[in-house]
Amino acid sequence: MTAGEIVAEAEDQWQGEESSISTMTMKIIRPTWERTIEMKSWIKGRDFALTLITAPASEKGQTFLKRYNDMWHWMPSIGRLIKLPPSMMSQGWMGSDYTNDDILKESSMVTDYHHELLGEEKVNGTLCYKIGMEPKEDAAVVWGRVIRWISKKHFNPLKSEYYDEDGELVRTEIMSDVEEMDNRMVPTHIEVIPAGEKGRKTVLELDRIQFNRDIRDGFFSQQNMKRVR
């Protein structure tokens, strides 16, 4: 397999070849406080993504939508629908160490980057392909370089390092606790750790995921942002 084929296989393994529906719990950890967010996400291919906040009560009902190249944020507490410009893709999502781009899947690790197989290394005892990714010249991406370790057995991304345009490490993502969900093996525990910021990280627990369910394109609409549950 080429490096590009390995990355594509890992994306399909994690997001589904056609679609995925998942429920997750995110804990944002800071030196002096912690905050927990519960959410449900629907993803269909490259063009559609919808995320619903289900807890805490103060933010319940907020939704984030990606439809082709357009992105919106619905805030029911003030009855306002906000269109998110591309410049906001690198900003933190809900105050976490994830970016808006991570949640809304605006850029693609498969199509927006050049891929190079750098060798094989073990991550927590699991043998992985080590893949270097450099953005294509015309790609609107957040990162200047990504290095990803993808397990040879199940094609799970077990570790990723994200660098800025100057080659400085911005954050590290560690994925672990591989379990069977909907007849495939996937990591259920993810930690995103920003570089050089002690006591700060975001932990994501995958509670449930279903792959390749039939989701209509019309599900991903501004009208449905306001009523999805």
PELIN-V978729 format. One record per backbone hydrogen bond with DSSP energy under -1.0 kcal/mol. NH is the residue of the N-H (numbers start at 1). CO is the residue of the C=O. E is the energy in kcal/mol with one decimal. If there is no record, write none. Layout:
# PELIN-V978729
nh = {NH | NH}
co = {CO | CO}
e = {E | E}
This chain:
# PELIN-V978729
nh = {6 | 7 | 8 | 9 | 10 | 11 | 12 | 13 | 14 | 15 | 16 | 20 | 21 | 22 | 23 | 24 | 25 | 26 | 27 | 28 | 29 | 30 | 35 | 37 | 38 | 39 | 40 | 41 | 42 | 43 | 44 | 45 | 48 | 49 | 50 | 51 | 52 | 53 | 54 | 55 | 59 | 60 | 61 | 62 | 63 | 64 | 65 | 66 | 67 | 68 | 70 | 72 | 73 | 74 | 75 | 78 | 80 | 82 | 84 | 88 | 89 | 91 | 93 | 96 | 100 | 101 | 103 | 104 | 105 | 112 | 114 | 116 | 118 | 121 | 123 | 126 | 128 | 129 | 130 | 131 | 132 | 133 | 134 | 136 | 139 | 141 | 144 | 145 | 146 | 147 | 148 | 149 | 150 | 151 | 152 | 155 | 158 | 159 | 160 | 161 | 162 | 163 | 164 | 167 | 170 | 171 | 172 | 173 | 174 | 175 | 176 | 179 | 181 | 186 | 188 | 189 | 190 | 191 | 192 | 193 | 195 | 197 | 200 | 201 | 202 | 203 | 204 | 205 | 206 | 207 | 208 | 210 | 212 | 219 | 220 | 221 | 225 | 228}
co = {2 | 3 | 4 | 5 | 6 | 7 | 8 | 9 | 10 | 11 | 12 | 43 | 210 | 41 | 208 | 39 | 205 | 37 | 203 | 35 | 201 | 33 | 28 | 26 | 55 | 24 | 52 | 22 | 50 | 20 | 48 | 18 | 44 | 66 | 42 | 64 | 40 | 62 | 38 | 38 | 56 | 56 | 53 | 59 | 74 | 51 | 72 | 49 | 70 | 47 | 67 | 65 | 82 | 63 | 80 | 75 | 75 | 73 | 71 | 85 | 86 | 88 | 98 | 93 | 91 | 89 | 99 | 100 | 101 | 108 | 134 | 132 | 130 | 128 | 126 | 123 | 121 | 150 | 119 | 148 | 116 | 146 | 114 | 112 | 136 | 139 | 163 | 163 | 133 | 161 | 131 | 159 | 129 | 156 | 127 | 151 | 149 | 149 | 173 | 147 | 171 | 145 | 168 | 164 | 162 | 162 | 193 | 160 | 191 | 158 | 189 | 186 | 184 | 179 | 176 | 176 | 204 | 174 | 202 | 172 | 170 | 194 | 197 | 29 | 192 | 27 | 190 | 25 | 188 | 23 | 23 | 21 | 19 | 216 | 217 | 219 | 221 | 224}
e = {-2.0 | -2.1 | -2.2 | -2.3 | -2.1 | -2.1 | -2.2 | -2.2 | -1.9 | -2.9 | -2.0 | -2.2 | -2.2 | -2.5 | -2.4 | -2.5 | -2.3 | -3.6 | -3.2 | -3.4 | -2.9 | -2.7 | -2.0 | -3.1 | -2.3 | -2.5 | -2.3 | -2.8 | -2.8 | -2.6 | -2.5 | -1.6 | -1.7 | -2.1 | -2.6 | -2.5 | -3.2 | -2.8 | -2.6 | -1.4 | -1.5 | -1.0 | -2.9 | -1.7 | -1.5 | -2.2 | -2.4 | -3.2 | -2.8 | -2.8 | -2.0 | -2.3 | -2.6 | -2.5 | -2.8 | -1.1 | -1.9 | -3.1 | -2.7 | -2.2 | -1.7 | -1.3 | -3.0 | -2.1 | -1.9 | -2.2 | -1.5 | -2.8 | -1.6 | -2.1 | -3.7 | -2.2 | -3.2 | -1.9 | -2.6 | -1.7 | -2.8 | -3.3 | -2.8 | -3.1 | -3.1 | -2.8 | -2.0 | -2.5 | -1.6 | -1.3 | -2.3 | -1.2 | -2.2 | -2.3 | -2.8 | -3.2 | -2.5 | -3.0 | -2.3 | -1.2 | -2.3 | -1.3 | -2.3 | -2.9 | -2.6 | -2.9 | -2.3 | -1.8 | -3.3 | -1.4 | -2.3 | -3.0 | -2.7 | -2.5 | -3.0 | -2.8 | -3.0 | -2.9 | -1.4 | -1.9 | -2.4 | -2.7 | -3.0 | -3.2 | -2.7 | -1.0 | -1.4 | -2.0 | -2.2 | -2.8 | -3.1 | -3.0 | -2.7 | -2.0 | -1.6 | -2.4 | -3.2 | -1.5 | -1.6 | -1.6 | -1.4 | -2.4}
